[in-house]
Amino acid sequence: YRIWWSTLAKSNLTFFKFGALNNRHTPPAVLAAEIDPEWWIVAMNNPRFPVDVLKARLKRDPLLALELVNPELDLVRQLALNGKTRAIREQAMRKLDELY
């Protein structure tokens, strides 16, 4: 079970879709998240959401860190310093203020 998640996290999205959607061990939150992007935010804030899937998703889309309730501070700090646009940097700074 754990092994399946970590291989999933390392692999590409196509495999995620075919492998995960057909695997009966895939948590419903992950399925819903893959189908409906808004669900990602709800699913990722669930403490039981698989950590390695979350890390893989954040690596692909670091902006999601700003949507999390308890993001890793380093991720938010990176966005505050190196965000592509000024809006992203400001949003990351606000998130850091909230967290401290």
Biopython code that builds the backbone (N, CA, C, O; Angstrom):
import numpy as np
from Bio.PDB.StructureBuilder import StructureBuilder

atoms = [
    (1, "TYR", "N", (0.834, -1.209, 0.000)),
    (1, "TYR", "CA", (0.000, 0.000, 0.000)),
    (1, "TYR", "C", (0.868, 1.257, 0.000)),
    (1, "TYR", "O", (0.696, 2.136, -0.845)),
    (2, "ARG", "N", (1.791, 1.338, 0.942)),
    (2, "ARG", "CA", (2.684, 2.507, 0.985)),
    (2, "ARG", "C", (3.558, 2.565, -0.266)),
    (2, "ARG", "O", (3.786, 3.630, -0.839)),
    (3, "ILE", "N", (4.037, 1.399, -0.671)),
    (3, "ILE", "CA", (4.919, 1.356, -1.838)),
    (3, "ILE", "C", (4.175, 1.886, -3.063)),
    (3, "ILE", "O", (4.725, 2.637, -3.869)),
    (4, "TRP", "N", (2.917, 1.477, -3.180)),
    (4, "TRP", "CA", (2.127, 1.917, -4.320)),
    (4, "TRP", "C", (2.057, 3.441, -4.364)),
    (4, "TRP", "O", (2.168, 4.040, -5.434)),
    (5, "TRP", "N", (1.874, 4.065, -3.209)),
    (5, "TRP", "CA", (1.776, 5.532, -3.192)),
    (5, "TRP", "C", (3.074, 6.189, -3.600)),
    (5, "TRP", "O", (3.072, 7.162, -4.355)),
    (6, "SER", "N", (4.211, 5.653, -3.094)),
    (6, "SER", "CA", (5.462, 6.338, -3.417)),
    (6, "SER", "C", (5.814, 6.173, -4.892)),
    (6, "SER", "O", (6.354, 7.096, -5.501)),
    (7, "THR", "N", (5.514, 4.998, -5.483)),
    (7, "THR", "CA", (5.777, 4.874, -6.923)),
    (7, "THR", "C", (4.839, 5.802, -7.674)),
    (7, "THR", "O", (5.211, 6.382, -8.694)),
    (8, "LEU", "N", (3.641, 5.937, -7.172)),
    (8, "LEU", "CA", (2.675, 6.839, -7.797)),
    (8, "LEU", "C", (3.191, 8.275, -7.759)),
    (8, "LEU", "O", (3.090, 9.011, -8.741)),
    (9, "ALA", "N", (3.733, 8.653, -6.633)),
    (9, "ALA", "CA", (4.202, 10.024, -6.471)),
    (9, "ALA", "C", (5.343, 10.326, -7.439)),
    (9, "ALA", "O", (5.465, 11.451, -7.925)),
    (10, "LYS", "N", (6.190, 9.313, -7.722)),
    (10, "LYS", "CA", (7.338, 9.547, -8.599)),
    (10, "LYS", "C", (6.952, 9.506, -10.072)),
    (10, "LYS", "O", (7.665, 10.047, -10.917)),
    (11, "SER", "N", (5.831, 8.870, -10.380)),
    (11, "SER", "CA", (5.499, 8.657, -11.786)),
    (11, "SER", "C", (4.716, 9.825, -12.356)),
    (11, "SER", "O", (4.401, 10.786, -11.655)),
    (12, "ASN", "N", (4.409, 9.723, -13.639)),
    (12, "ASN", "CA", (3.749, 10.859, -14.296)),
    (12, "ASN", "C", (2.233, 10.830, -14.131)),
    (12, "ASN", "O", (1.665, 9.875, -13.600)),
    (13, "LEU", "N", (1.603, 11.881, -14.592)),
    (13, "LEU", "CA", (0.170, 12.063, -14.373)),
    (13, "LEU", "C", (-0.680, 11.034, -15.106)),
    (13, "LEU", "O", (-1.725, 10.617, -14.605)),
    (14, "THR", "N", (-0.233, 10.621, -16.296)),
    (14, "THR", "CA", (-1.017, 9.637, -17.056)),
    (14, "THR", "C", (-1.132, 8.358, -16.260)),
    (14, "THR", "O", (-2.210, 7.777, -16.134)),
    (15, "PHE", "N", (0.005, 7.925, -15.720)),
    (15, "PHE", "CA", (-0.020, 6.710, -14.910)),
    (15, "PHE", "C", (-0.912, 6.943, -13.698)),
    (15, "PHE", "O", (-1.667, 6.058, -13.294)),
    (16, "PHE", "N", (-0.822, 8.119, -13.129)),
    (16, "PHE", "CA", (-1.663, 8.438, -11.969)),
    (16, "PHE", "C", (-3.118, 8.197, -12.331)),
    (16, "PHE", "O", (-3.851, 7.524, -11.607)),
    (17, "LYS", "N", (-3.523, 8.759, -13.465)),
    (17, "LYS", "CA", (-4.936, 8.642, -13.846)),
    (17, "LYS", "C", (-5.344, 7.192, -14.043)),
    (17, "LYS", "O", (-6.352, 6.750, -13.490)),
    (18, "PHE", "N", (-4.561, 6.436, -14.836)),
    (18, "PHE", "CA", (-4.966, 5.062, -15.114)),
    (18, "PHE", "C", (-4.762, 4.167, -13.911)),
    (18, "PHE", "O", (-5.645, 3.392, -13.546)),
    (19, "GLY", "N", (-3.587, 4.277, -13.290)),
    (19, "GLY", "CA", (-3.291, 3.411, -12.153)),
    (19, "GLY", "C", (-4.181, 3.719, -10.962)),
    (19, "GLY", "O", (-4.791, 2.817, -10.386)),
    (20, "ALA", "N", (-4.256, 4.990, -10.593)),
    (20, "ALA", "CA", (-4.972, 5.367, -9.376)),
    (20, "ALA", "C", (-6.476, 5.203, -9.522)),
    (20, "ALA", "O", (-7.146, 4.729, -8.605)),
    (21, "LEU", "N", (-7.001, 5.589, -10.664)),
    (21, "LEU", "CA", (-8.451, 5.541, -10.817)),
    (21, "LEU", "C", (-8.951, 4.103, -10.835)),
    (21, "LEU", "O", (-10.106, 3.836, -10.502)),
    (22, "ASN", "N", (-8.072, 3.174, -11.230)),
    (22, "ASN", "CA", (-8.486, 1.772, -11.288)),
    (22, "ASN", "C", (-8.099, 1.004, -10.038)),
    (22, "ASN", "O", (-8.440, -0.171, -9.906)),
    (23, "ASN", "N", (-7.385, 1.654, -9.110)),
    (23, "ASN", "CA", (-6.911, 0.936, -7.935)),
    (23, "ASN", "C", (-7.906, 1.117, -6.801)),
    (23, "ASN", "O", (-8.250, 2.244, -6.443)),
    (24, "ARG", "N", (-8.363, 0.015, -6.241)),
    (24, "ARG", "CA", (-9.404, 0.125, -5.211)),
    (24, "ARG", "C", (-8.872, 0.701, -3.906)),
    (24, "ARG", "O", (-9.660, 1.046, -3.025)),
    (25, "HIS", "N", (-7.526, 0.817, -3.758)),
    (25, "HIS", "CA", (-6.965, 1.390, -2.524)),
    (25, "HIS", "C", (-6.865, 2.912, -2.587)),
    (25, "HIS", "O", (-6.564, 3.555, -1.581)),
    (26, "THR", "N", (-7.112, 3.484, -3.746)),
    (26, "THR", "CA", (-7.006, 4.933, -3.869)),
    (26, "THR", "C", (-8.064, 5.604, -2.998)),
    (26, "THR", "O", (-9.255, 5.333, -3.156)),
    (27, "PRO", "N", (-7.639, 6.488, -2.069)),
    (27, "PRO", "CA", (-8.623, 7.178, -1.224)),
    (27, "PRO", "C", (-9.592, 7.991, -2.085)),
    (27, "PRO", "O", (-9.174, 8.606, -3.065)),
    (28, "PRO", "N", (-10.876, 8.003, -1.734)),
    (28, "PRO", "CA", (-11.864, 8.749, -2.516)),
    (28, "PRO", "C", (-11.489, 10.218, -2.685)),
    (28, "PRO", "O", (-11.783, 10.822, -3.716)),
    (29, "ALA", "N", (-10.841, 10.792, -1.675)),
    (29, "ALA", "CA", (-10.455, 12.205, -1.773)),
    (29, "ALA", "C", (-9.504, 12.423, -2.939)),
    (29, "ALA", "O", (-9.588, 13.436, -3.634)),
    (30, "VAL", "N", (-8.601, 11.477, -3.154)),
    (30, "VAL", "CA", (-7.636, 11.625, -4.249)),
    (30, "VAL", "C", (-8.357, 11.517, -5.588)),
    (30, "VAL", "O", (-8.064, 12.267, -6.519)),
    (31, "LEU", "N", (-9.290, 10.589, -5.680)),
    (31, "LEU", "CA", (-10.068, 10.448, -6.918)),
    (31, "LEU", "C", (-10.826, 11.734, -7.213)),
    (31, "LEU", "O", (-10.772, 12.251, -8.330)),
    (32, "ALA", "N", (-11.522, 12.242, -6.227)),
    (32, "ALA", "CA", (-12.301, 13.464, -6.416)),
    (32, "ALA", "C", (-11.381, 14.612, -6.799)),
    (32, "ALA", "O", (-11.720, 15.434, -7.650)),
    (33, "ALA", "N", (-10.215, 14.662, -6.166)),
    (33, "ALA", "CA", (-9.266, 15.738, -6.430)),
    (33, "ALA", "C", (-8.789, 15.701, -7.873)),
    (33, "ALA", "O", (-8.606, 16.744, -8.502)),
    (34, "GLU", "N", (-8.588, 14.501, -8.393)),
    (34, "GLU", "CA", (-8.085, 14.389, -9.761)),
    (34, "GLU", "C", (-9.152, 14.833, -10.755)),
    (34, "GLU", "O", (-8.831, 15.361, -11.820)),
    (35, "ILE", "N", (-10.414, 14.622, -10.409)),
    (35, "ILE", "CA", (-11.501, 14.958, -11.320)),
    (35, "ILE", "C", (-11.856, 16.442, -11.196)),
    (35, "ILE", "O", (-12.113, 17.102, -12.203)),
    (36, "ASP", "N", (-11.870, 16.964, -9.988)),
    (36, "ASP", "CA", (-12.291, 18.341, -9.739)),
    (36, "ASP", "C", (-11.193, 19.083, -8.984)),
    (36, "ASP", "O", (-10.945, 18.793, -7.813)),
    (37, "PRO", "N", (-10.523, 20.052, -9.649)),
    (37, "PRO", "CA", (-9.380, 20.742, -9.034)),
    (37, "PRO", "C", (-9.700, 21.397, -7.688)),
    (37, "PRO", "O", (-8.856, 21.422, -6.792)),
    (38, "GLU", "N", (-10.914, 21.924, -7.548)),
    (38, "GLU", "CA", (-11.282, 22.556, -6.275)),
    (38, "GLU", "C", (-11.157, 21.566, -5.123)),
    (38, "GLU", "O", (-10.864, 21.942, -3.988)),
    (39, "TRP", "N", (-11.382, 20.309, -5.436)),
    (39, "TRP", "CA", (-11.329, 19.278, -4.407)),
    (39, "TRP", "C", (-9.937, 19.083, -3.855)),
    (39, "TRP", "O", (-9.768, 18.629, -2.723)),
    (40, "TRP", "N", (-8.928, 19.429, -4.657)),
    (40, "TRP", "CA", (-7.545, 19.248, -4.175)),
    (40, "TRP", "C", (-7.341, 19.958, -2.851)),
    (40, "TRP", "O", (-6.744, 19.418, -1.919)),
    (41, "ILE", "N", (-7.846, 21.170, -2.790)),
    (41, "ILE", "CA", (-7.624, 21.984, -1.598)),
    (41, "ILE", "C", (-8.264, 21.330, -0.382)),
    (41, "ILE", "O", (-7.661, 21.262, 0.689)),
    (42, "VAL", "N", (-9.495, 20.849, -0.557)),
    (42, "VAL", "CA", (-10.186, 20.175, 0.543)),
    (42, "VAL", "C", (-9.449, 18.892, 0.917)),
    (42, "VAL", "O", (-9.211, 18.621, 2.094)),
    (43, "ALA", "N", (-9.096, 18.117, -0.084)),
    (43, "ALA", "CA", (-8.455, 16.821, 0.153)),
    (43, "ALA", "C", (-7.101, 16.988, 0.833)),
    (43, "ALA", "O", (-6.774, 16.254, 1.765)),
    (44, "MET", "N", (-6.307, 17.963, 0.362)),
    (44, "MET", "CA", (-4.949, 18.113, 0.891)),
    (44, "MET", "C", (-4.946, 18.624, 2.319)),
    (44, "MET", "O", (-3.991, 18.401, 3.063)),
    (45, "ASN", "N", (-6.006, 19.305, 2.701)),
    (45, "ASN", "CA", (-6.071, 19.791, 4.077)),
    (45, "ASN", "C", (-6.544, 18.716, 5.043)),
    (45, "ASN", "O", (-6.586, 18.938, 6.253)),
    (46, "ASN", "N", (-6.899, 17.556, 4.512)),
    (46, "ASN", "CA", (-7.283, 16.428, 5.351)),
    (46, "ASN", "C", (-6.008, 15.785, 5.899)),
    (46, "ASN", "O", (-5.144, 15.380, 5.122)),
    (47, "PRO", "N", (-5.877, 15.683, 7.237)),
    (47, "PRO", "CA", (-4.635, 15.147, 7.821)),
    (47, "PRO", "C", (-4.321, 13.727, 7.363)),
    (47, "PRO", "O", (-3.168, 13.300, 7.437)),
    (48, "ARG", "N", (-5.337, 12.979, 6.886)),
    (48, "ARG", "CA", (-5.069, 11.603, 6.469)),
    (48, "ARG", "C", (-4.674, 11.506, 4.995)),
    (48, "ARG", "O", (-4.458, 10.407, 4.484)),
    (49, "PHE", "N", (-4.579, 12.643, 4.313)),
    (49, "PHE", "CA", (-4.181, 12.633, 2.904)),
    (49, "PHE", "C", (-2.741, 12.136, 2.798)),
    (49, "PHE", "O", (-1.884, 12.591, 3.556)),
    (50, "PRO", "N", (-2.450, 11.204, 1.867)),
    (50, "PRO", "CA", (-1.089, 10.635, 1.793)),
    (50, "PRO", "C", (-0.022, 11.708, 1.559)),
    (50, "PRO", "O", (-0.111, 12.492, 0.614)),
    (51, "VAL", "N", (0.978, 11.729, 2.424)),
    (51, "VAL", "CA", (2.004, 12.774, 2.402)),
    (51, "VAL", "C", (2.784, 12.779, 1.089)),
    (51, "VAL", "O", (3.069, 13.843, 0.541)),
    (52, "ASP", "N", (3.130, 11.589, 0.583)),
    (52, "ASP", "CA", (3.956, 11.564, -0.628)),
    (52, "ASP", "C", (3.200, 12.061, -1.863)),
    (52, "ASP", "O", (3.795, 12.647, -2.766)),
    (53, "VAL", "N", (1.892, 11.826, -1.895)),
    (53, "VAL", "CA", (1.095, 12.351, -3.013)),
    (53, "VAL", "C", (1.063, 13.873, -2.920)),
    (53, "VAL", "O", (1.186, 14.570, -3.927)),
    (54, "LEU", "N", (0.896, 14.373, -1.710)),
    (54, "LEU", "CA", (0.877, 15.819, -1.483)),
    (54, "LEU", "C", (2.200, 16.444, -1.916)),
    (54, "LEU", "O", (2.212, 17.467, -2.601)),
    (55, "LYS", "N", (3.329, 15.822, -1.511)),
    (55, "LYS", "CA", (4.650, 16.364, -1.876)),
    (55, "LYS", "C", (4.839, 16.385, -3.386)),
    (55, "LYS", "O", (5.359, 17.350, -3.946)),
    (56, "ALA", "N", (4.408, 15.304, -4.040)),
    (56, "ALA", "CA", (4.552, 15.240, -5.503)),
    (56, "ALA", "C", (3.729, 16.345, -6.158)),
    (56, "ALA", "O", (4.177, 16.990, -7.105)),
    (57, "ARG", "N", (2.525, 16.552, -5.642)),
    (57, "ARG", "CA", (1.638, 17.567, -6.209)),
    (57, "ARG", "C", (2.221, 18.971, -5.985)),
    (57, "ARG", "O", (2.166, 19.819, -6.875)),
    (58, "LEU", "N", (2.779, 19.206, -4.787)),
    (58, "LEU", "CA", (3.358, 20.518, -4.487)),
    (58, "LEU", "C", (4.607, 20.778, -5.330)),
    (58, "LEU", "O", (4.885, 21.915, -5.709)),
    (59, "LYS", "N", (5.353, 19.711, -5.618)),
    (59, "LYS", "CA", (6.544, 19.876, -6.454)),
    (59, "LYS", "C", (6.116, 20.338, -7.846)),
    (59, "LYS", "O", (6.771, 21.175, -8.466)),
    (60, "ARG", "N", (5.004, 19.777, -8.323)),
    (60, "ARG", "CA", (4.514, 20.133, -9.653)),
    (60, "ARG", "C", (3.851, 21.511, -9.642)),
    (60, "ARG", "O", (3.959, 22.260, -10.613)),
    (61, "ASP", "N", (3.172, 21.842, -8.555)),
    (61, "ASP", "CA", (2.419, 23.095, -8.493)),
    (61, "ASP", "C", (2.605, 23.742, -7.119)),
    (61, "ASP", "O", (1.728, 23.642, -6.261)),
    (62, "PRO", "N", (3.758, 24.413, -6.911)),
    (62, "PRO", "CA", (4.083, 24.957, -5.580)),
    (62, "PRO", "C", (3.072, 25.974, -5.051)),
    (62, "PRO", "O", (2.984, 26.182, -3.841)),
    (63, "LEU", "N", (2.313, 26.607, -5.940)),
    (63, "LEU", "CA", (1.335, 27.608, -5.488)),
    (63, "LEU", "C", (0.269, 27.006, -4.588)),
    (63, "LEU", "O", (-0.372, 27.720, -3.818)),
    (64, "LEU", "N", (0.076, 25.701, -4.681)),
    (64, "LEU", "CA", (-0.921, 25.058, -3.824)),
    (64, "LEU", "C", (-0.568, 25.212, -2.348)),
    (64, "LEU", "O", (-1.444, 25.115, -1.488)),
    (65, "ALA", "N", (0.692, 25.447, -2.051)),
    (65, "ALA", "CA", (1.114, 25.618, -0.655)),
    (65, "ALA", "C", (0.327, 26.748, 0.002)),
    (65, "ALA", "O", (0.057, 26.710, 1.202)),
    (66, "LEU", "N", (-0.038, 27.749, -0.789)),
    (66, "LEU", "CA", (-0.762, 28.896, -0.234)),
    (66, "LEU", "C", (-2.198, 28.534, 0.139)),
    (66, "LEU", "O", (-2.842, 29.250, 0.905)),
    (67, "GLU", "N", (-2.697, 27.422, -0.403)),
    (67, "GLU", "CA", (-4.070, 27.007, -0.123)),
    (67, "GLU", "C", (-4.165, 26.090, 1.094)),
    (67, "GLU", "O", (-5.256, 25.842, 1.607)),
    (68, "LEU", "N", (-3.020, 25.588, 1.552)),
    (68, "LEU", "CA", (-3.038, 24.618, 2.648)),
    (68, "LEU", "C", (-3.204, 25.309, 3.991)),
    (68, "LEU", "O", (-2.813, 26.464, 4.159)),
    (69, "VAL", "N", (-3.785, 24.594, 4.944)),
    (69, "VAL", "CA", (-3.960, 25.149, 6.283)),
    (69, "VAL", "C", (-2.615, 25.198, 7.003)),
    (69, "VAL", "O", (-2.261, 26.210, 7.608)),
    (70, "ASN", "N", (-1.869, 24.095, 6.932)),
    (70, "ASN", "CA", (-0.544, 24.031, 7.567)),
    (70, "ASN", "C", (0.531, 23.670, 6.553)),
    (70, "ASN", "O", (1.047, 22.553, 6.575)),
    (71, "PRO", "N", (0.880, 24.600, 5.660)),
    (71, "PRO", "CA", (1.896, 24.259, 4.664)),
    (71, "PRO", "C", (3.278, 24.217, 5.300)),
    (71, "PRO", "O", (3.470, 24.705, 6.414)),
    (72, "GLU", "N", (4.239, 23.634, 4.593)),
    (72, "GLU", "CA", (5.615, 23.674, 5.088)),
    (72, "GLU", "C", (6.090, 25.114, 4.931)),
    (72, "GLU", "O", (5.947, 25.719, 3.868)),
    (73, "LEU", "N", (6.653, 25.645, 6.003)),
    (73, "LEU", "CA", (7.068, 27.051, 5.981)),
    (73, "LEU", "C", (8.102, 27.319, 4.893)),
    (73, "LEU", "O", (8.097, 28.382, 4.272)),
    (74, "ASP", "N", (8.997, 26.341, 4.665)),
    (74, "ASP", "CA", (10.039, 26.541, 3.650)),
    (74, "ASP", "C", (9.436, 26.782, 2.269)),
    (74, "ASP", "O", (9.914, 27.617, 1.500)),
    (75, "LEU", "N", (8.379, 26.035, 1.975)),
    (75, "LEU", "CA", (7.726, 26.200, 0.667)),
    (75, "LEU", "C", (7.161, 27.608, 0.518)),
    (75, "LEU", "O", (7.320, 28.251, -0.519)),
    (76, "VAL", "N", (6.501, 28.073, 1.568)),
    (76, "VAL", "CA", (5.890, 29.408, 1.510)),
    (76, "VAL", "C", (6.982, 30.476, 1.440)),
    (76, "VAL", "O", (6.854, 31.463, 0.715)),
    (77, "ARG", "N", (8.064, 30.263, 2.207)),
    (77, "ARG", "CA", (9.196, 31.200, 2.176)),
    (77, "ARG", "C", (9.780, 31.298, 0.768)),
    (77, "ARG", "O", (10.069, 32.389, 0.276)),
    (78, "GLN", "N", (9.952, 30.121, 0.118)),
    (78, "GLN", "CA", (10.478, 30.101, -1.258)),
    (78, "GLN", "C", (9.588, 30.921, -2.189)),
    (78, "GLN", "O", (10.074, 31.683, -3.025)),
    (79, "LEU", "N", (8.284, 30.752, -2.028)),
    (79, "LEU", "CA", (7.354, 31.505, -2.882)),
    (79, "LEU", "C", (7.443, 33.005, -2.600)),
    (79, "LEU", "O", (7.354, 33.825, -3.513)),
    (80, "ALA", "N", (7.618, 33.350, -1.324)),
    (80, "ALA", "CA", (7.707, 34.769, -0.958)),
    (80, "ALA", "C", (8.960, 35.401, -1.572)),
    (80, "ALA", "O", (8.946, 36.560, -1.988)),
    (81, "LEU", "N", (10.041, 34.619, -1.619)),
    (81, "LEU", "CA", (11.299, 35.152, -2.154)),
    (81, "LEU", "C", (11.373, 35.063, -3.678)),
    (81, "LEU", "O", (11.817, 35.999, -4.342)),
    (82, "ASN", "N", (10.935, 33.928, -4.224)),
    (82, "ASN", "CA", (11.174, 33.663, -5.647)),
    (82, "ASN", "C", (9.912, 33.507, -6.477)),
    (82, "ASN", "O", (9.965, 32.978, -7.587)),
    (83, "GLY", "N", (8.773, 33.960, -5.956)),
    (83, "GLY", "CA", (7.531, 33.817, -6.721)),
    (83, "GLY", "C", (7.646, 34.491, -8.081)),
    (83, "GLY", "O", (8.311, 35.519, -8.213)),
    (84, "LYS", "N", (7.000, 33.917, -9.094)),
    (84, "LYS", "CA", (7.127, 34.446, -10.464)),
    (84, "LYS", "C", (6.583, 35.862, -10.582)),
    (84, "LYS", "O", (7.172, 36.702, -11.261)),
    (85, "THR", "N", (5.459, 36.128, -9.921)),
    (85, "THR", "CA", (4.874, 37.468, -10.048)),
    (85, "THR", "C", (4.833, 38.140, -8.679)),
    (85, "THR", "O", (4.967, 37.494, -7.640)),
    (86, "ARG", "N", (4.646, 39.433, -8.712)),
    (86, "ARG", "CA", (4.583, 40.196, -7.466)),
    (86, "ARG", "C", (3.388, 39.752, -6.622)),
    (86, "ARG", "O", (3.471, 39.677, -5.396)),
    (87, "ALA", "N", (2.269, 39.458, -7.306)),
    (87, "ALA", "CA", (1.053, 39.030, -6.592)),
    (87, "ALA", "C", (1.314, 37.743, -5.805)),
    (87, "ALA", "O", (0.876, 37.603, -4.663)),
    (88, "ILE", "N", (2.026, 36.816, -6.426)),
    (88, "ILE", "CA", (2.337, 35.552, -5.744)),
    (88, "ILE", "C", (3.218, 35.816, -4.530)),
    (88, "ILE", "O", (2.990, 35.262, -3.454)),
    (89, "ARG", "N", (4.235, 36.674, -4.711)),
    (89, "ARG", "CA", (5.137, 36.982, -3.584)),
    (89, "ARG", "C", (4.368, 37.631, -2.438)),
    (89, "ARG", "O", (4.588, 37.299, -1.273)),
    (90, "GLU", "N", (3.463, 38.556, -2.767)),
    (90, "GLU", "CA", (2.675, 39.226, -1.719)),
    (90, "GLU", "C", (1.748, 38.244, -1.007)),
    (90, "GLU", "O", (1.587, 38.295, 0.212)),
    (91, "GLN", "N", (1.143, 37.353, -1.788)),
    (91, "GLN", "CA", (0.244, 36.352, -1.201)),
    (91, "GLN", "C", (1.032, 35.440, -0.251)),
    (91, "GLN", "O", (0.552, 35.089, 0.827)),
    (92, "ALA", "N", (2.231, 35.070, -0.660)),
    (92, "ALA", "CA", (3.072, 34.209, 0.176)),
    (92, "ALA", "C", (3.478, 34.934, 1.457)),
    (92, "ALA", "O", (3.519, 34.330, 2.529)),
    (93, "MET", "N", (3.777, 36.227, 1.347)),
    (93, "MET", "CA", (4.135, 37.006, 2.539)),
    (93, "MET", "C", (2.953, 37.059, 3.513)),
    (93, "MET", "O", (3.130, 36.914, 4.723)),
    (94, "ARG", "N", (1.747, 37.269, 2.975)),
    (94, "ARG", "CA", (0.553, 37.290, 3.834)),
    (94, "ARG", "C", (0.370, 35.944, 4.531)),
    (94, "ARG", "O", (0.019, 35.884, 5.709)),
    (95, "LYS", "N", (0.613, 34.869, 3.787)),
    (95, "LYS", "CA", (0.468, 33.526, 4.357)),
    (95, "LYS", "C", (1.478, 33.343, 5.494)),
    (95, "LYS", "O", (1.146, 32.775, 6.535)),
    (96, "LEU", "N", (2.698, 33.820, 5.296)),
    (96, "LEU", "CA", (3.716, 33.723, 6.353)),
    (96, "LEU", "C", (3.271, 34.501, 7.588)),
    (96, "LEU", "O", (3.438, 34.034, 8.715)),
    (97, "ASP", "N", (2.703, 35.690, 7.373)),
    (97, "ASP", "CA", (2.199, 36.488, 8.500)),
    (97, "ASP", "C", (1.124, 35.725, 9.265)),
    (97, "ASP", "O", (1.112, 35.719, 10.496)),
    (98, "GLU", "N", (0.209, 35.075, 8.517)),
    (98, "GLU", "CA", (-0.858, 34.286, 9.156)),
    (98, "GLU", "C", (-0.271, 33.176, 10.019)),
    (98, "GLU", "O", (-0.750, 32.899, 11.119)),
    (99, "LEU", "N", (0.780, 32.549, 9.494)),
    (99, "LEU", "CA", (1.327, 31.372, 10.173)),
    (99, "LEU", "C", (2.122, 31.738, 11.421)),
    (99, "LEU", "O", (2.264, 30.923, 12.333)),
    (100, "TYR", "N", (2.650, 32.987, 11.460)),
    (100, "TYR", "CA", (3.465, 33.340, 12.630)),
    (100, "TYR", "C", (2.675, 34.064, 13.695)),
    (100, "TYR", "O", (3.226, 34.424, 14.735)),
]
sb = StructureBuilder()
sb.init_structure("model")
sb.init_model(0)
sb.init_chain("A")
sb.init_seg("    ")
for serial, (resi, resn, name, xyz) in enumerate(atoms, 1):
    if name == "N":
        sb.init_residue(resn, " ", resi, " ")
    sb.init_atom(name, np.array(xyz, "f"), 0.0, 1.0, " ", f" {name:<3s}", serial, name[0])
structure = sb.get_structure()
